[in-house]
């Protein structure tokens, strides 16, 4: 009688180790890219929130036929207030999808912009400097991986979000 050779099924230990090594290398590259993507998404969330808040302030000023102020707080939080009534129209917490975002105001220290009943920029009630630009960056990413964004406010109350790192004229998203 002939001895039958039983064929084994499954993976050998060497094959399994090769698969684990390839998976580990792929995961290492993927995690850093994913981290950068998440941080850049948080920058975009903060920039869009500030842009939308200022646009909402302008709409409220026209709707109420009164001066309405947009006040930028810490960590990209903000609040919309009616100037001569103190009513808070809307507010946003900085922890809502924009952690680790650094906000820089221009002029330095300016946090308020007041819009008239016509939607244009007017002097702040407390005579503080009027906010004209907000730069957003990641506080945890390498500057080469971070996609900085800028929100600018024109005298007519027009708000624009742009990328300060793109060459002007080469892209409509450039500042």
ABEGO torsion letter per residue (X at the ends): XBBBBBBBBEBBAAAAAAAAAAAAAAAAAAAAAAAAAAAAAAAAAAAAAAAAAAAAAAAAAAAAGBBBBBBBBBGGBBBBBBAAAGBBABBBBAABGABGBBBBBOBBGBABBBBBAAGBBBBBAAGBBBBABBBBBBAABBAAABBBBBBBBBAAGBBBBBBAABBBGABAABX
